[in-house]
Each structure stands twice: as structure tokens, then as C-alpha cells.
Amino acid sequence: MFASICPGGDLVSKILRIGLKTCLALLVLVVVALIGFRTAAALRETAARGEFAPKAGQWVKTRSGEVFIQEKGPATGTPVVLFHGTAAWSELWRRTIDALAGAGYRVIALDLPPFGFSDRPGGYTRQDQAQRVNDVLDSLNAPPAIIVGHSFGAGAATELVMRFPARARGLVLVDAALGLTNERSDPPAVLKPKWLREMLVSLTVTNPLATKMLLQSLIAKKERALPEYVEILQRPLTRENSTQDIADWMYYFVGSDRGAESADRTAYARLKQPVAILWGDMDTVTPLAQARDLNVLLPKAHLTLLPGLGHIPQIEAPDQFNDALLKALANL
């Protein structure tokens, strides 16, 4: 009837049918691609825990599995404990480890699970990580240490200092992702299905095709996404169940860590230890406004800006970063 009144009716209907079919075809292609990435991840992730770990490292027993650490420097030196950021592990600190050890510090760089070569027992809140690292330092009979936390690792580092104050003689926060300027919230409901999180992780974090692009998105000096850093980031991701374990961590990470002392803005004024803040002034992941906010919460802290650097200054300009860190450690 419509077609007889409006000659273009058949054409419109045909266009709509073609559009619908196209959308359905694209949706099918997206689903197939996601399944393909997840399947590829499962096929890649076959390595045992120690297969690709640096031989110089060691695993330290804790009450929640073994933590992989790398130590360097004189045993009598002041301990400096390095907490890495998201999807990184202890080896990404290599240039910093060498510089600090050369300056006489006892460096302890560790892998925060589920990243790197530590066991992945579940329990990835800041409280869990702080307890885990406290157990490591107990096992090593380490005296009070200077705690250095980068990006997401700054949450666990700060939590350690707040919950175990006798463990720390100072705190250094590097481009810290503490979430203090965000409203607390539960993880988005859409991410509750684990299969969906696994799809997203296999498309991004554990996808070797995406590593360099993701790294470049975090740094200001794009050319510093060097093959050596890409290889370092990819090395632990062939471990068994990497995508599955990181998907477990993601659900915690995208929500608020409600029970963490380090998530409480008022807790920072109660810190007794001296604090230094190092921040790339070109950071777009944790923008400079977050550093200034943190400096207000910690009025006695010293903020050092790193000109021209982004979210991972220790790889963007290692010498510049290490010089700034050594000065901060000396002042602490």
C-alpha cells in the first residue's frame, strides 16, 4: 500500500534491510575477532612461572604465595623497595636498579601480582599487596626502607607505609595513580562477567600486537617505546593463565579500593615519614593537577617536576629520572 502511494518506499525498505544486515555482519565480525584474540592468548600462555624469569632473581615466600624479587647493591646499604606500575614488573626498573645499587643502596625490586613472575593467588587490593610486601621484607630481614611507588604501584606502596609505619623510613611517589581526585565507586556492572574482562585483556594487555601502542600512549617521548622495553613488558605474559589472572585483577582495579587507608584523603596528613613526589610534567595518565593535589595533602612533601616527561619517566629519560630520584633519596 505504502509503495503504491510512495514510489520510493521499496527503496527505503531495501536500504534499511541492507543497513541492518551490514550492522549484523559487523557485529559478527567483532565477536569473531574478540574470540580469536582470546583463543590466541590461550595458545600463547603456556610457560611455567620460572621459564623466562631473570636467573638473578629469586622467589620469596609470603602467606599468599611466592613473590619474585630482584636485589642488587651492598647488603649493608639502605634498602630501597621499588613498586612498579600496571602491566609492568621489576625488570622495567633495570636502569634505576643499577643506578641506585651503584650509589650504595640495597635495591629490592619486586613483582606485584598478577604481573611479572610472582605467584598469582588472587587478592589484589592495596591491603593484600601491602601485606604481601611486608612479608617479603620480613623474610629478607630488611631494616626500615625507603619505599618507591610508581603509578598503580604507588597505591600499594603508600598502603604499606600507612599500615606498617615501622617498615618505612621514607616514601617516594612517582606519577602516582592513587585515585584521590576521583569519586569512589563500584566496578561498572558491564565488567562483572569475567569472560568479557578476559576478552578485553586479550585484546589489550596480553596482546603482543598492542604492547608498543599502549606503551606509547603512556609516555610523552614516543620514541622511547624501544624494542627492549616492549620485550620486557611482553616476557611474563606467556605464563599460564595470564589473561585470566589479569582479568581478575582488572575487576578490582576499575573500582574503588574502599578499605584502603591510602584511598582516604584525610590519611595523608597523618603520615610521619618524609615524602618526595616525582612527576613528569607532560603526564596525561595522571595529570600534573593530581601531583599538586597530592602536594596539598602532604604539605611537607617536596614535589619535583620532570620537564618534558610523561607517565613512565624511568624509561623516557633514565639518567634524568635517576638523578632526580637519587637527590630525593639523599634528602629523605
C-alpha positions as CSV (number, residue, x, y, z in Angstrom):
1,M,0.0,0.0,0.0
2,F,2.8,2.4,1.1
3,A,4.8,1.5,-2.0
4,S,1.9,2.3,-4.3
5,I,1.5,5.8,-2.7
6,C,5.2,6.5,-2.3
7,P,7.3,5.0,-5.1
8,G,10.4,5.4,-3.0
9,G,9.1,3.1,-0.3
10,D,10.6,-0.1,-1.7
11,L,14.0,1.7,-2.0
12,V,13.8,2.9,1.6
13,S,12.9,-0.6,2.9
14,K,15.8,-2.1,0.8
15,I,18.3,0.4,2.3
16,L,17.1,-0.3,5.8
17,R,17.4,-4.1,5.2
18,I,20.9,-3.6,3.8
19,G,21.9,-1.4,6.7
20,L,20.6,-3.9,9.3
21,K,22.4,-6.8,7.6
22,T,25.6,-4.8,7.4
23,C,25.3,-4.0,11.2
24,L,24.7,-7.6,12.0
25,A,27.7,-8.7,9.8
26,L,30.0,-6.1,11.5
27,L,28.8,-7.3,14.9
28,V,29.5,-10.9,14.0
29,L,33.0,-9.9,12.7
30,V,33.7,-8.1,16.0
31,V,32.6,-11.1,18.1
32,V,34.7,-13.5,15.9
33,A,37.7,-11.2,16.3
34,L,37.3,-11.0,20.0
35,I,37.0,-14.8,20.3
36,G,40.1,-15.0,18.1
37,F,42.2,-12.8,20.3
38,R,41.1,-14.7,23.4
39,T,41.9,-18.0,21.7
40,A,45.3,-16.8,20.6
41,A,46.0,-15.7,24.2
42,A,45.2,-19.1,25.5
43,L,47.5,-20.7,22.9
44,R,50.4,-18.3,23.8
45,E,50.1,-18.7,27.6
46,T,51.8,-22.0,28.2
47,A,55.0,-21.1,30.0
48,A,55.8,-22.2,33.6
49,R,56.4,-19.5,36.2
50,G,60.2,-19.6,36.1
51,E,60.7,-20.3,32.4
52,F,61.5,-16.7,31.4
53,A,62.3,-15.1,34.7
54,P,65.7,-13.5,35.2
55,K,68.1,-16.0,36.7
56,A,69.5,-13.5,39.1
57,G,66.1,-13.1,40.8
58,Q,64.5,-15.2,43.5
59,W,61.1,-16.1,44.9
60,V,60.4,-15.1,48.5
61,K,57.7,-17.0,50.4
62,T,54.8,-15.0,51.9
63,R,51.5,-16.1,53.4
64,S,49.8,-15.6,50.0
65,G,52.2,-17.3,47.6
66,E,55.8,-16.5,46.5
67,V,56.8,-13.1,45.3
68,F,59.6,-12.7,42.7
69,I,62.2,-10.1,43.5
70,Q,65.4,-8.8,42.1
71,E,68.1,-7.5,44.5
72,K,71.2,-5.5,43.8
73,G,73.7,-3.4,45.9
74,P,75.5,-3.9,49.1
75,A,73.7,-5.8,51.8
76,T,74.6,-3.1,54.3
77,G,73.1,-0.3,52.2
78,T,69.9,1.5,53.0
79,P,67.1,-0.6,51.4
80,V,65.1,0.9,48.6
81,V,62.0,-1.0,47.6
82,L,60.6,-0.4,44.1
83,F,56.9,-0.9,43.3
84,H,56.2,-1.0,39.5
85,G,53.1,0.2,37.6
86,T,50.3,-1.5,35.7
87,A,51.3,-4.4,33.4
88,A,55.0,-3.8,34.3
89,W,57.3,-5.8,36.5
90,S,60.7,-5.5,38.3
91,E,62.8,-5.5,35.1
92,L,61.3,-2.3,33.9
93,W,63.3,-0.6,36.7
94,R,66.6,-2.0,35.4
95,R,68.4,1.3,34.7
96,T,67.2,2.6,38.1
97,I,68.2,-0.6,39.9
98,D,71.7,-0.3,38.5
99,A,72.0,3.4,39.3
100,L,70.8,3.0,42.9
101,A,73.0,0.0,43.6
102,G,76.0,1.9,42.2
103,A,75.2,4.7,44.7
104,G,75.4,2.2,47.6
105,Y,71.7,1.4,48.1
106,R,70.4,-2.1,48.6
107,V,67.7,-2.2,45.9
108,I,64.8,-4.6,46.2
109,A,62.6,-4.5,43.1
110,L,59.6,-6.8,43.2
111,D,56.8,-8.1,41.0
112,L,53.3,-7.2,42.3
113,P,50.9,-10.0,41.3
114,P,49.3,-10.6,38.9
115,F,52.1,-9.1,37.0
116,G,55.6,-10.4,36.4
117,F,56.7,-13.7,37.8
118,S,55.2,-13.7,41.3
119,D,52.5,-16.3,42.2
120,R,49.0,-15.1,41.4
121,P,46.9,-16.2,44.4
122,G,44.2,-13.7,43.9
123,G,43.6,-10.9,46.4
124,Y,44.9,-7.8,44.6
125,T,43.7,-5.0,46.8
126,R,46.2,-2.5,48.2
127,Q,45.8,-4.1,51.6
128,D,46.7,-7.5,50.1
129,Q,49.7,-6.2,48.3
130,A,50.9,-4.2,51.3
131,Q,50.7,-7.4,53.5
132,R,52.5,-9.4,50.8
133,V,55.4,-6.9,50.6
134,N,55.6,-6.7,54.3
135,D,56.0,-10.5,54.4
136,V,58.8,-10.2,51.8
137,L,60.7,-7.6,53.8
138,D,60.3,-9.7,57.0
139,S,61.7,-12.8,55.2
140,L,64.7,-10.7,54.0
141,N,65.2,-9.3,57.5
142,A,65.3,-5.8,55.9
143,P,65.7,-2.8,58.1
144,P,63.4,0.2,57.6
145,A,63.4,1.0,53.9
146,I,62.7,3.9,51.5
147,I,59.6,2.8,49.6
148,V,59.3,3.9,46.0
149,G,55.9,3.5,44.2
150,H,55.2,4.2,40.6
151,S,51.7,4.6,39.0
152,F,49.3,1.9,40.2
153,G,52.1,0.5,42.4
154,A,52.0,3.8,44.4
155,G,48.8,2.7,46.0
156,A,50.3,-0.5,47.4
157,A,53.5,1.4,48.4
158,T,51.6,4.1,50.3
159,E,49.3,1.4,51.9
160,L,52.5,-0.4,53.1
161,V,53.8,2.8,54.7
162,M,50.4,3.6,56.3
163,R,49.7,0.1,57.6
164,F,53.2,-0.8,58.6
165,P,54.9,2.5,59.5
166,A,57.9,0.9,61.2
167,R,58.7,-0.7,57.9
168,A,59.5,2.6,56.1
169,R,61.9,5.5,56.7
170,G,60.6,7.4,53.7
171,L,58.3,7.3,50.7
172,V,58.8,8.4,47.1
173,L,55.7,8.7,44.8
174,V,56.4,8.7,41.1
175,D,53.4,9.7,38.8
176,A,51.2,8.1,41.4
177,A,47.8,6.7,40.4
178,L,46.2,6.9,43.8
179,G,42.7,7.9,42.6
180,L,42.4,10.6,45.3
181,T,40.7,13.0,42.9
182,N,38.0,10.5,41.8
183,E,34.8,9.6,43.5
184,R,34.7,6.2,45.0
185,S,32.6,3.8,43.0
186,D,31.9,0.1,42.5
187,P,33.2,-1.5,39.3
188,P,30.9,-1.0,36.3
189,A,28.3,-3.7,36.1
190,V,29.2,-4.3,32.5
191,L,32.6,-5.6,33.6
192,K,31.2,-8.2,36.1
193,P,31.2,-11.1,33.6
194,K,34.7,-12.5,33.7
195,W,34.5,-13.7,30.1
196,L,34.1,-10.1,29.0
197,R,37.1,-8.9,31.0
198,E,39.1,-11.7,29.6
199,M,38.2,-10.6,26.1
200,L,39.3,-7.0,26.9
201,V,42.5,-8.1,28.4
202,S,43.4,-10.4,25.5
203,L,42.7,-7.5,23.1
204,T,45.0,-5.1,25.1
205,V,47.3,-6.1,27.9
206,T,48.2,-9.6,26.8
207,N,48.0,-8.9,23.1
208,P,51.6,-8.6,21.7
209,L,50.3,-6.6,18.8
210,A,49.2,-3.8,21.2
211,T,52.1,-3.6,23.5
212,K,54.1,-0.8,21.7
213,M,50.9,1.2,21.1
214,L,49.8,1.0,24.7
215,L,53.3,1.9,25.9
216,Q,53.4,5.0,23.6
217,S,50.0,6.1,24.9
218,L,51.6,6.4,28.4
219,I,54.7,8.3,27.6
220,A,55.5,11.8,26.3
221,K,58.7,10.7,24.4
222,K,57.0,8.3,22.0
223,E,60.4,7.2,20.6
224,R,61.3,5.7,23.9
225,A,58.9,2.8,23.3
226,L,62.0,0.9,22.4
227,P,62.1,-2.8,21.4
228,E,63.9,-3.6,24.7
229,Y,61.0,-2.2,26.8
230,V,58.4,-3.8,24.6
231,E,60.1,-7.2,25.1
232,I,60.4,-6.7,28.8
233,L,56.6,-6.0,29.1
234,Q,55.7,-9.0,27.0
235,R,58.0,-11.5,28.6
236,P,55.9,-12.6,31.6
237,L,52.7,-12.6,29.5
238,T,53.3,-16.1,28.1
239,R,52.9,-17.5,31.6
240,E,49.9,-19.9,32.0
241,N,46.6,-18.2,32.6
242,S,48.0,-14.6,32.3
243,T,44.8,-13.3,30.6
244,Q,42.6,-15.0,33.1
245,D,44.6,-13.7,36.1
246,I,44.8,-10.2,34.9
247,A,41.1,-10.2,34.2
248,D,40.6,-11.0,38.0
249,W,42.8,-8.1,38.9
250,M,41.0,-5.7,36.5
251,Y,37.7,-6.0,38.3
252,Y,39.4,-4.7,41.5
253,F,41.4,-2.0,39.6
254,V,38.4,-0.4,37.9
255,G,36.5,0.0,41.1
256,S,37.4,1.9,44.3
257,D,39.5,0.2,46.9
258,R,37.1,1.2,49.7
259,G,39.0,-0.4,52.6
260,A,42.4,1.1,51.7
261,E,43.8,3.7,54.0
262,S,45.6,5.1,51.0
263,A,42.3,5.8,49.4
264,D,41.3,8.1,52.3
265,R,42.4,11.7,51.6
266,T,42.5,12.6,55.3
267,A,45.0,9.8,56.0
268,Y,47.8,11.6,54.2
269,A,48.1,14.3,56.8
270,R,48.9,11.6,59.4
271,L,51.9,10.2,57.6
272,K,55.0,10.6,59.8
273,Q,57.6,9.6,57.2
274,P,59.2,12.2,54.9
275,V,57.7,12.1,51.3
276,A,59.1,13.0,48.0
277,I,57.0,13.4,44.8
278,L,58.5,13.0,41.3
279,W,56.2,13.8,38.4
280,G,56.5,14.1,34.6
281,D,55.1,17.4,33.7
282,M,53.7,16.0,30.4
283,D,51.9,13.1,32.1
284,T,48.4,12.7,30.6
285,V,47.6,9.5,32.5
286,T,47.9,11.0,36.0
287,P,48.0,14.7,35.1
288,L,50.0,17.3,36.9
289,A,46.9,18.5,38.7
290,Q,47.0,15.2,40.7
291,A,50.6,15.9,41.8
292,R,49.6,19.3,43.0
293,D,46.6,17.9,44.8
294,L,48.8,15.3,46.5
295,N,51.3,18.0,47.5
296,V,48.5,19.9,49.2
297,L,47.6,16.7,51.2
298,L,51.2,16.3,52.0
299,P,52.3,19.8,52.8
300,K,55.8,18.7,54.0
301,A,56.4,16.7,50.8
302,H,58.8,18.0,48.2
303,L,57.4,18.0,44.6
304,T,60.0,17.6,41.8
305,L,58.8,18.1,38.2
306,L,60.5,16.3,35.4
307,P,60.4,18.5,32.3
308,G,59.2,17.0,29.1
309,L,58.5,13.6,30.6
310,G,55.2,11.6,30.8
311,H,53.9,8.8,32.9
312,I,56.9,6.5,32.9
313,P,59.9,8.8,33.4
314,Q,62.3,6.0,34.4
315,I,62.3,4.7,30.8
316,E,61.7,8.0,29.0
317,A,64.8,9.7,30.3
318,P,66.6,7.2,32.6
319,D,69.5,9.4,33.5
320,Q,67.4,12.4,34.2
321,F,65.0,10.4,36.3
322,N,67.7,8.6,38.2
323,D,69.5,11.8,39.1
324,A,66.2,13.2,40.5
325,L,65.5,10.1,42.4
326,L,69.0,10.0,43.9
327,K,68.6,13.6,45.1
328,A,65.2,12.8,46.6
329,L,66.7,9.7,48.4
330,A,69.5,11.9,49.8
331,N,67.1,14.5,51.1
332,L,64.9,11.8,52.7
